Amino acid sequence: MTVPEDTLYASGAVAEDFAFNDRVADVFDDMLSRSVPYYRTVIDGMAQLLAGHLADGATVCDLGCSTGTTLLELARRLANLHLRYVGIDNAPAMLAKARRKSAMFSKSEVLRFIEADITSCPLPQADAIICNYTLQFLRPLTRQPFVRRVYEALPAGGMFFLGEKTITPASRLNRDFIDIYHAFKKQQGYSELEIAAKREALENVLIPFSLEENIALLREAGFAEVELFFRWFNFVAIVALKR
């Protein structure tokens, strides 16, 4: 499958805030692989943790699933468990691409995609819920109620995976982390102009919390066991267990 290259900000022009529209959906898989450090390493970690906790035939739900990459990767890695997968997103263009990819890789029987607002829709019964680089796009005041809904939707022993871009209150180190991240993006082929334009487009849309704030959300929601299982400067992945 040919992945279109992300050139959305090649001109440096920012006509509007970042949105998950048709233009973004078309290049999103390339954008994801070049913008999120160690994305597949995080999926590997999730797969290993899921393999140790889920029974054969369990259900995994991805909230803010975009083009379905995470669920497709898990379905490939955990094929022996015969899991069922549900992806929910409110962007029709993203879901259309997710369904095409699912069909192309012969996974349509185990993957189901639903168009809905994850902050208000009924959550399906699932043994594990994923929210990868999605919470950061929700308005800050809605995040605690959202995480509480996730907690309530999970059964006893259920797992919640949270991947996020973060900030740190250590201002000098925060600046260092941002510089290192921009260097990473340049290594992936993005120009200084593209990096600056993308950052401007995201400024009022992506509002990161610190690692400590994200962990506090999980504990306040009721999760008894919360652990960081991956960190690369300002990118983190956390797993939480419901007793």
Residue pairs with C-beta under 8 A, 6 or more apart in sequence:
1 101
1 104
3 29
3 30
3 33
4 26
4 27
4 30
5 27
5 30
6 27
6 28
6 30
6 31
6 34
7 27
8 23
8 24
8 27
8 31
8 198
9 193
9 194
9 197
9 198
9 201
10 191
10 193
10 194
11 193
11 197
12 193
12 194
12 196
12 197
13 197
14 197
14 200
14 201
16 201
17 201
17 202
17 203
17 204
17 205
18 24
18 198
18 201
18 202
18 205
18 206
19 205
20 28
20 66
20 89
20 91
20 93
20 94
21 91
21 93
22 93
24 31
24 93
25 67
25 91
25 93
25 94
25 96
25 97
26 93
26 97
28 66
28 67
28 94
28 97
29 67
29 69
29 97
32 39
32 66
32 69
33 39
33 188
34 185
34 188
34 189
34 190
35 185
35 188
35 198
36 133
36 235
37 181
37 184
37 232
37 233
37 235
38 230
38 232
38 235
40 73
41 230
42 132
42 163
42 230
42 237
43 70
43 73
43 74
43 77
44 77
45 229
45 230
45 237
46 70
46 74
46 130
46 161
46 237
46 239
47 73
47 74
47 77
47 78
49 159
49 161
49 229
49 239
50 60
50 74
50 78
50 81
50 83
50 128
50 159
51 78
51 81
53 127
53 128
53 157
53 159
54 60
54 78
54 81
54 83
54 127
54 128
54 159
55 127
56 81
56 82
57 81
57 82
57 83
57 84
58 81
58 83
58 84
58 127
58 128
59 83
59 84
59 85
59 86
59 124
59 125
59 126
59 127
59 128
60 71
60 74
60 83
60 84
60 85
60 86
60 126
60 127
60 128
60 129
60 130
61 85
61 86
61 87
61 88
61 123
61 124
61 126
61 128
61 129
61 130
62 68
62 70
62 71
62 85
62 86
62 87
62 88
62 129
62 130
62 131
62 132
63 88
63 118
63 123
63 129
63 130
63 131
63 134
63 150
64 88
64 89
64 118
64 131
64 132
64 133
64 134
64 137
65 71
65 87
65 88
65 89
65 94
65 95
65 98
65 113
66 89
66 91
66 94
66 98
67 94
67 97
67 98
67 101
68 87
68 97
68 98
68 99
68 101
68 102
68 111
68 113
69 101
70 130
70 132
71 85
71 87
71 111
72 101
72 102
72 105
72 107
72 111
74 83
74 85
75 83
75 85
75 107
75 110
75 111
76 105
82 110
83 110
84 110
84 112
85 107
85 110
85 111
85 112
86 111
86 112
86 113
86 114
86 124
86 126
87 95
87 98
87 111
87 112
87 113
87 114
88 113
88 114
88 115
88 116
88 118
88 121
88 123
88 124
89 95
89 98
89 113
89 114
89 115
89 116
89 118
90 115
90 116
90 117
90 118
92 115
95 113
95 115
98 111
98 113
99 108
99 113
102 108
102 111
102 113
114 121
114 124
118 134
118 146
119 138
119 142
119 145
119 146
123 129
123 149
123 150
123 153
124 153
125 153
125 155
126 153
126 154
126 158
127 154
127 155
127 157
127 158
127 159
128 154
128 158
128 159
128 160
128 161
129 150
129 153
129 154
129 158
129 159
129 160
129 161
130 160
130 161
130 163
131 150
131 160
131 161
131 162
131 163
132 161
132 162
132 163
132 237
133 163
133 164
133 165
135 143
135 146
135 147
135 162
135 164
135 209
135 214
136 164
136 165
136 206
136 207
136 208
136 209
137 205
137 206
138 146
139 207
140 207
140 209
143 209
143 217
144 217
144 220
144 221
147 217
147 218
147 220
147 221
148 220
148 221
148 222
150 160
150 221
151 160
151 221
151 222
151 223
151 242
154 160
154 242
155 242
156 242
156 243
157 241
157 242
157 243
158 241
158 242
159 239
159 240
159 241
159 242
160 218
160 223
160 239
160 240
160 241
160 242
161 237
161 238
161 239
161 240
162 214
162 218
162 237
162 238
162 239
162 240
163 235
163 236
163 237
163 238
164 208
164 209
164 214
164 235
164 236
164 238
165 206
165 208
165 234
165 235
166 208
166 209
166 210
166 211
166 214
166 234
166 235
166 236
167 174
167 208
167 209
167 210
167 234
168 174
168 177
168 210
168 211
168 234
169 210
174 234
177 233
177 234
178 234
180 233
181 233
181 234
181 235
182 195
185 195
186 192
186 195
190 198
208 234
209 217
211 228
211 231
211 236
214 236
214 238
215 226
215 228
215 238
218 226
218 238
218 240
219 226
222 242
223 240
223 241
223 242
224 241
224 242
224 243
225 240
225 241
225 243
226 238
226 239
226 240
226 241
227 238
227 239
227 240
228 236
228 237
228 238
229 237
229 238
229 239
230 236
230 237
231 237
